[in-house]
């Protein structure tokens, strides 16, 4: 017996992460140039680490209330009021991923449709499916803008929500203020929930990333986190803010799933929200510009404005993004094919969250491979 008969249909249809498959292919690589990672290459700032250590040493290691520490929620609320002039219900989640899980569980009935851009973060369609919904992918190739007409044409009587990610993974593109306003007006016109994944909100290099909140505060569910901006990916910390009814149901579900976010990490996040990460942002802006200067003229791409990814087209001579990635693996460099994030296999994702020396070596090697055919 294999145990297969015990597996639920809702998970049996989900394959292993495409990123994991590439890592398996790369298992034989020796000291590769790894441009695949989706996490910062800088360590958590010392004051944030010190706050967590102090909490642990003082014995504050038990559960917190489900909604999160009152002081942390107060700090988050003050930030949202100052930035967006918005006073929503707020609670603390176990990462943005935890917030997404709870949002789908709280909001979707069987068959409800969620619109999302294609390409998209790898988890989005699977989380919708797990909650009994139906992911509806809207192509935003080749300029990666949120085209109003394409989203509106995808709306049906079953559409429940639009899921937006800006700055975006895998493209690094920041949605324009005009596009965000258009999405907000579309949601209001069709009575939809806007779920805005803003995990990279502080990592913007040319201009701030507009949020849909100013345009539709009453129907926006905002999800933000600490991992990418503060080098805290393993701490699994985030927060949700939005309509009171939605937040209440998400928090209720958290009681029976995550229970609460880690106590010591919550204490540290109070310090994080009062920290200055301008130096990290400056460093990533420089790294972004370094990558663009190295790839320009060899690869076709849309200039990213945030996060730490760029999403070039597979060069001529390669039939797909996967074919180019596989050739890269043969040459000891690791990037991620676009079909991990999309129904198309025409692009690949590069992360520039690594040292300048490795960025230069990696980009030189990618260009060499592209020009070899």
ChimeraX attribute file (.defattr): number of C-alpha atoms within 10 A of each C-alpha:
attribute: neighborCount
match mode: 1-to-1
recipient: residues
	/A:1	4
	/A:2	5
	/A:3	6
	/A:4	8
	/A:5	8
	/A:6	7
	/A:7	9
	/A:8	9
	/A:9	10
	/A:10	12
	/A:11	11
	/A:12	9
	/A:13	11
	/A:14	12
	/A:15	9
	/A:16	8
	/A:17	12
	/A:18	16
	/A:19	19
	/A:20	12
	/A:21	14
	/A:22	20
	/A:23	17
	/A:24	11
	/A:25	14
	/A:26	19
	/A:27	11
	/A:28	12
	/A:29	16
	/A:30	9
	/A:31	8
	/A:32	16
	/A:33	21
	/A:34	21
	/A:35	21
	/A:36	22
	/A:37	19
	/A:38	17
	/A:39	19
	/A:40	22
	/A:41	15
	/A:42	15
	/A:43	10
	/A:44	16
	/A:45	16
	/A:46	8
	/A:47	13
	/A:48	21
	/A:49	18
	/A:50	13
	/A:51	20
	/A:52	20
	/A:53	15
	/A:54	14
	/A:55	17
	/A:56	16
	/A:57	11
	/A:58	9
	/A:59	9
	/A:60	14
	/A:61	12
	/A:62	10
	/A:63	14
	/A:64	17
	/A:65	14
	/A:66	19
	/A:67	24
	/A:68	23
	/A:69	19
	/A:70	13
	/A:71	12
	/A:72	21
	/A:73	19
	/A:74	13
	/A:75	16
	/A:76	21
	/A:77	20
	/A:78	15
	/A:79	16
	/A:80	17
	/A:81	13
	/A:82	11
	/A:83	9
	/A:84	14
	/A:85	14
	/A:86	18
	/A:87	16
	/A:88	20
	/A:89	17
	/A:90	23
	/A:91	26
	/A:92	31
	/A:93	31
	/A:94	22
	/A:95	24
	/A:96	24
	/A:97	21
	/A:98	21
	/A:99	28
	/A:100	24
	/A:101	20
	/A:102	25
	/A:103	24
	/A:104	22
	/A:105	19
	/A:106	19
	/A:107	16
	/A:108	20
	/A:109	15
	/A:110	12
	/A:111	16
	/A:112	20
	/A:113	24
	/A:114	28
	/A:115	22
	/A:116	24
	/A:117	26
	/A:118	19
	/A:119	25
	/A:120	25
	/A:121	18
	/A:122	17
	/A:123	14
	/A:124	19
	/A:125	20
	/A:126	19
	/A:127	20
	/A:128	24
	/A:129	22
	/A:130	17
	/A:131	21
	/A:132	18
	/A:133	24
	/A:134	23
	/A:135	22
	/A:136	19
	/A:137	18
	/A:138	19
	/A:139	20
	/A:140	17
	/A:141	13
	/A:142	9
	/A:143	12
	/A:144	18
	/A:145	15
	/A:146	24
	/A:147	17
	/A:148	15
	/A:149	10
	/A:150	13
	/A:151	20
	/A:152	15
	/A:153	9
	/A:154	14
	/A:155	19
	/A:156	11
	/A:157	8
	/A:158	14
	/A:159	22
	/A:160	23
	/A:161	25
	/A:162	24
	/A:163	18
	/A:164	23
	/A:165	24
	/A:166	25
	/A:167	28
	/A:168	28
	/A:169	23
	/A:170	28
	/A:171	31
	/A:172	27
	/A:173	25
	/A:174	28
	/A:175	22
	/A:176	17
	/A:177	15
	/A:178	11
	/A:179	16
	/A:180	24
	/A:181	20
	/A:182	18
	/A:183	23
	/A:184	24
	/A:185	17
	/A:186	20
	/A:187	20
	/A:188	16
	/A:189	9
	/A:190	15
	/A:191	13
	/A:192	19
	/A:193	23
	/A:194	28
	/A:195	23
	/A:196	21
	/A:197	25
	/A:198	20
	/A:199	26
	/A:200	24
	/A:201	23
	/A:202	21
	/A:203	26
	/A:204	23
	/A:205	20
	/A:206	11
	/A:207	11
	/A:208	16
	/A:209	23
	/A:210	19
	/A:211	25
	/A:212	26
	/A:213	22
	/A:214	15
	/A:215	17
	/A:216	20
	/A:217	20
	/A:218	16
	/A:219	21
	/A:220	25
	/A:221	26
	/A:222	25
	/A:223	25
	/A:224	24
	/A:225	28
	/A:226	24
	/A:227	21
	/A:228	22
	/A:229	22
	/A:230	23
	/A:231	17
	/A:232	24
	/A:233	17
	/A:234	11
	/A:235	18
	/A:236	19
	/A:237	25
	/A:238	23
	/A:239	25
	/A:240	31
	/A:241	23
	/A:242	24
	/A:243	19
	/A:244	14
	/A:245	10
	/A:246	20
	/A:247	22
	/A:248	17
	/A:249	15
	/A:250	24
	/A:251	26
	/A:252	16
	/A:253	18
	/A:254	22
	/A:255	13
	/A:256	10
	/A:257	11
	/A:258	15
	/A:259	19
	/A:260	22
	/A:261	27
	/A:262	20
	/A:263	19
	/A:264	23
	/A:265	23
	/A:266	28
	/A:267	22
	/A:268	22
	/A:269	25
	/A:270	19
	/A:271	19
	/A:272	22
	/A:273	16
	/A:274	11
	/A:275	13
	/A:276	11
	/A:277	15
	/A:278	11
	/A:279	9
	/A:280	17
	/A:281	18
	/A:282	14
	/A:283	14
	/A:284	23
	/A:285	19
	/A:286	14
	/A:287	20
	/A:288	25
	/A:289	15
	/A:290	16
	/A:291	21
	/A:292	18
	/A:293	12
	/A:294	18
	/A:295	17
	/A:296	11
	/A:297	10
	/A:298	15
	/A:299	19
	/A:300	14
	/A:301	19
	/A:302	17
	/A:303	17
	/A:304	23
	/A:305	25
	/A:306	29
	/A:307	34
	/A:308	29
	/A:309	26
	/A:310	26
	/A:311	26
	/A:312	21
	/A:313	20
	/A:314	25
	/A:315	20
	/A:316	13
	/A:317	12
	/A:318	15
	/A:319	12
	/A:320	21
	/A:321	25
	/A:322	22
	/A:323	16
	/A:324	26
	/A:325	24
	/A:326	20
	/A:327	17
	/A:328	21
	/A:329	22
	/A:330	14
	/A:331	15
	/A:332	18
	/A:333	24
	/A:334	28
	/A:335	26
	/A:336	30
	/A:337	28
	/A:338	28
	/A:339	20
	/A:340	26
	/A:341	26
	/A:342	19
	/A:343	13
	/A:344	16
	/A:345	18
	/A:346	21
	/A:347	26
	/A:348	25
	/A:349	28
	/A:350	25
	/A:351	25
	/A:352	30
	/A:353	24
	/A:354	20
	/A:355	12
	/A:356	15
	/A:357	8
	/A:358	16
	/A:359	23
	/A:360	18
	/A:361	14
	/A:362	25
	/A:363	22
	/A:364	15
	/A:365	17
	/A:366	24
	/A:367	17
	/A:368	12
	/A:369	15
	/A:370	19
	/A:371	13
	/A:372	8
	/A:373	9
